[in-house]
Amino acid sequence: MTPKNLDSYLEDISHYLAVKDGGQEILAEIRSHILEKAEAESGGTTEESIAKVIAAFGRPQDIAAKYMEGQAIISPTFKKHLFLYTGILFAFHFGLTLVALISKQSFVVLPFFYIPRMDSLEALFYLPMTIIYDFGLVGIFLFYLTQKKREAALPWPKALKTARASTEMKSPRIISLILLVLAFGALLYARIRYGTIFFFSPKLGQPQPLLDPASSGFISSLFVAMLGCETAAYALRFYSRSWWINLAKNAAILLLLTTVWNSPVEPQFHPGAGLDMKSAAVAFVTLLIVLAALDFIKSLAHISRRYLR
């Protein structure tokens, strides 16, 4: 009868032994080595003698690693594709999430995506999960190709074949930061002093609030917060020019813009403002969302390229 501690040790090794074929043969070989060594050193295969041999053999994960040398879970040749494809898939996933936020609808995109109906705060927690999901999905695909030993010619964007992007953003300029701080200060003052940052002037020198008080304060606060994000991100570039700063800034701005879009208070425009202000406002917010989304994807691409070098 095999001592229980040997059976337990072999079972632990099997948990770490990720090989396609020959797993049982490997475990049988390890069992044989341990029994032979226990017999040679102690004259028997008792639990005590087996325990001494096991202690000298090493941790189960280390033993499994020795037998797995040269058997990659995902081929090293797919490393660049893992990060590139994850970035592309996340950009697509992020776009779908943005559509769900704006439309206030949930929808399914076969075969892999379900985007739930959510508000901006929920999206803040949902997006990190999409990165994990997308990374896992790409990882499973590349794992399948590796284990099947298929020499697949995976697509690679031509732009990445001919050029490499800088891993850092351009150096900031102090004059630009000063202008951003002044603009932020002016908007913050207007929001505090007048309750809004949106005005129109039917007669020169007589500005009036463009929006009704119920929605003006809420939407004004969100736009001030957006400029605050822009200013803070630009200031951080004096300490670090990492694209992660730009990515985080655009993520925050997109969440604020979707909150504006889904404002709980329907904005009412001053009747004397002229034009179709509602259509103009929708077009303006849509433009800002598109610009922020494009900048977000650009930042994501730069970050991905850093790992593709």
N, C-alpha and C positions, 0 to 999 in steps of 0.2 A: 504493500500500500504506500502510495506517495504521501509524504508528510504534507499537512495542510498549508504550512507556511510556504512550501515550494509552489503548490497550486495557486496560492494567492499572489505570489511574486510573478509567476508566469502570466496570470490574468492581468496584473497591472501592466506588464510589458505589452500585452496584446492591445491595450487601450491606446498606446502610443505608436504601435507598429502599423503605419499606414503604407502597406504594400499591396499591389494588385494581386500578385500570385505568390505562393510559397510561404504564407504566413504560418501555417501549422507546422511546416517543415522546420522553419526557423525556431519556433517555440520548442519543438522536439529536440532540436540540436542544443538549445540552451539547457533544457532539462537534463540531457545526457551529460553535458559538461559539468553541471552542478553536482549531479549524483556521483560521477566519477571522481571529482575532486574531494567530495565529502568522504567517500570510501577510502581514498588514498591517504587523506590527512587524519581521519578519525577512526578508520576501521569499520565504519557503519554509516547508515543513512538515517540517523535519528533527527528529530526536529532541532536538537541543539547543534549537531554537526552541520545540518543544512543551513541553519541561521548564521553560522560563522562564514560559510562560503558565500551566502547571499550578501552579507555585509561587505565582503571583499569584492564582490562582483560589481556593485555600484547601483545607482538609482535606476529604476525601470526605464525612465525616459532617456537616460544616457545609453543604456543597452540597446534600446530600440533605434536610437539615432545612428549607432554604429552599423546596424544592419540595413539602414535606409540610405546610406551614403550613395550618391549618384542616382537616387530615385526621387526626383523633384515632384512635389505636389502640383506646382504650376511651373512649366518650363521657363528657365531664365530668359529665353528669347521672347517671352510674352510679357516681360516686366513693364516695358514701355507701353504696350497696348493696354495693360491693366489700368494704368493711371489715365491714359488718353481716353479710352472708351468710357471709363467712369465719369470723366469730366463732360464728355459729350452727352451721355445719358442723363447726368444730373442737370445740365443746361436745359434739356428737353423736359425733364421732370419739373424743373423750376418754372418753366414757361406755363406748363399745365396748371401748376399750383397758383400762379398769378391769375390765370383765366378763371379758376375756381373762386378766388378771392373777389375778383371784380364782378363776376356774374352771380355770386352767392348761390352757386349750384354745385352739386356733386355729380361726378360722371365717371364712366369707366372707359379706358382706352385699352382694347384687347391687344395682346394677351396678358400684359403684366401690370397695368396701372389702374389703381382706383384712387381717385382724388376726392376726398370727402368735402362736404360743405363746412367751412370754417371761417372764423374771423381772424383778424391780424395777429392777435396774441397767440391763438392756437397755431397759426402758421409758423410762428417763431419757434415753436417746439416741434412742428411737423417737418420742417426742412432738414434739420440735422438727421432725422431718421431716414429721409430720402437718400442722403449721401451714403449711409450705411447700407441701405437696401440696394442702391445702384452698384456699390462696390461689391456686394455679395453676389449680385446677379452676373456681373461681368466675371467675377472670380469663378463662379460655377461653370460658366461657358468655357473659360480658359482651362480650368481643371479638366473638363470633359475632353478638350482637344489634346491635352497633355497625356492623360491616361489612355486615350485611344491611339496615341502616338501618330497623330495626323499632322503632316507637314502642311498646314493651311497657310496660304498666302493672304494674310489678313490685310484689309484696306488700310492705307495710311494717307492722311491729307497731304497733298502736294506742297502746300505752304510750309509744312514742317520739315519737308525734305530739303528745302532750299534755303531756309533761313531759321535762325534761332533768335527768340525774343530776349530782351534783357530781363534778368531776374529781379531788377529793381526799377521803381518808378523814377521819373526825372527829378532832379534836385528842385526843391521848392524855392520860391523867391520871397523875400521878406515883404516886398511891396504888395504882392498878391495877398499875403496873410493880413497885412494891415487893412487892405480894402475889404476883405472878407469880415474882419472883426468890426469895421465901421458899419458895414451893411447889416451885420447881425445886430449890432447895438442899436441901429436906427429902427429896425423892425421890432426889436424887443421893446424899445421905448414907445413906439406907436401902439403896440399891442397893450401895454400897461396903461399908457396915457389915454388912449381913445377907445380901447376895447376891440380894435380891428386894425388890420394892415391894408385893407382893401377900400380904396376911395375912388370917387369920380368927381369931376368938376363941371357942373352944368354952366357955371359962370366962372370966369377966371378969378382965382383967389378965394373961391368959396367951395372947398372940397366937402363932400358929403359921403357917409358910409355907403358902399356899394351893396352890401348884404344886410339882411335883417339881423337885429341883435342876437336872436336865438342861435343862429348858425355861424355868425361872423366870428364870435370869440373862439368857438371850437375849431373852425377851419384855420383861422389865423394862427392859433397856437401850434397847429400841426405844421404849417409852413415855416414858422419861426424855428420849430424843432428841426426841420429839414436843413435849414441854413446853418443851424447850430452843429448838426452832424457834419456838414461839409466843412465848416470852419475848424472843428476839432480834428477831423481827419487830415486836413491840410497842415495843421500845426504839428501833428504827430510825425509828419514826414520829415521834420527837422531832426528827429531822433531815429527814425527808421523809415526806409523807403520800400518796405515790404508791400507786395501787392495784397497781402491779407488785410491791410488797413483799408484799401480801396474796396475790397470785397465786402468787408463788414459794413462800411459806410453805405454802399449801395443797397445792401440787404435791409438796413435800417430805413433808408429813404423809401424803398419800395413798400415796406410795410406801412409807413406813414402815408404814402400816396394811396394805397388801397383802403386805408382808413378814411381818407378824404373822399374817395370814390363811394365808399359804403357808409357815408356819414349818417348817423342815426337821426339827424335833423335835416329835413329837406330845405336846402338854401333858397331863399326868396330874394330876388334882385330888385333894386330900387327901380320903380317904374319910369323914372326920368333918365335912366342911364342910356336908353336908346340901344340900337342893335339887338341881336338875339343873344343876350348875355349867357343864357344857359348853354346854348350850343357852343359858344366861344369858350366857356369854362370847361365843358366836356373835352373839347379839342385840346385845350391847354394841358389839362391833367393827363390826357392820353399821351400827348407828346412827351411829358415829363416821365411817365411810366416807361415808354419805349426807350428813351435815352438812358434812364437808370438801368433798365434791364440789359441793354446792349453793353453798358459799362460794366455791369455785374459779370456778364458772360466773358467780356474781354479780360477782366481780372482773373476769372476762373481759368481761362486759357493760359495766361501767364504763369499762374501757380502750377498748373498741370505741366507746362513745359519745363519747369524747374526740376521736376522729377523724371523728365524724359531725357535729361542730358546724359 
